[in-house]
Amino acid sequence: MQAQIEQVAPTFPALHFIVKHGNVLALLLALCPPCGSLLLLATGGSPVFLVAGVLGGMFLYLIMRSYVDLVRVIVDMLLPK
């Protein structure tokens, strides 16, 4: 006898997590470089690190927001509802 195999639609929990919490996740990740540069500045580093950290955080926020938007488009267009 053959056991019947049920086909279950994949749920992709990571994609749904990014769709739901993507804005906060992008902001939290973008705050990491400025916080790290503040730490370097507090331990005697150059103020150039602070400028680089802020610019890096802005760039990371832009990249993360575009990634979140891309995942949202993928989920809306390609995943079954």
N, C-alpha and C positions, 0 to 999 in steps of 0.2 A: 504494500500500500504506500502510496505517496502522501507525504504530509503536505497539506496545503500551506503555501507561503502567502502571507498577507503582505500586500504592498502598502506601506505606510508612507505618506508624503513627508519629506524631510522638513524639519521645523526651523533650522538655522538660528539657534538661540543667540549666537554672537552678533549676527546682523540685526536682529530685533533689539538687542541691548544697545547697539550703536544708534539705531533709529530713535530709540526712546531717550537715551542719555547722552547723545552725541554733543549737544551744545555745552553741557557742563564738563564733559570729558575733554573737549577741545580747549576750554578755558583753563582747566586744571593743568593740562599738559603744557599750555603756553605760559603758565606762571612759573614753571620749573627753571628755565634759564635766567630770568631776572632774580629769582630767589637765590640761585646758585651764585650769581654774580654779586649779589649783596653780601653773601657769606664770604666770598673772596675779598671783597672790599673791606669788610669788617676785620679780616685777618691780616690786613696790611697790603692788599693788592692794589693795583693801579685803577684809577677811575675809568680807564678804557674798558675794563672788564664789565663795568656797569652799563656802559653804552652798548657794548657787544651783547650783553645779556638781554637788554630791552629790545634791541633789533632782532635778536634771535627768537625771542618770545613772540614778537609780532609776526615774524615769518612762519614760525611753527603754528601759530593760531590760524593764519591764512591757509596753510597746507592742511591742517586738521579739519577746518570748516569745509574745505572743498572735498575732502575725503568723506566727511559725514554726509554732505549733500549727494555725492556720488553713490554712496551706499543706500541712501533714501530713494534715489531714482531706480536703482537696481531692484530694491525690495518692492517698490510700487509697480514696476513694469514687468519683472520677470518671475517673481515668486507667486505661486498659486495662493489664492485667498480662501 
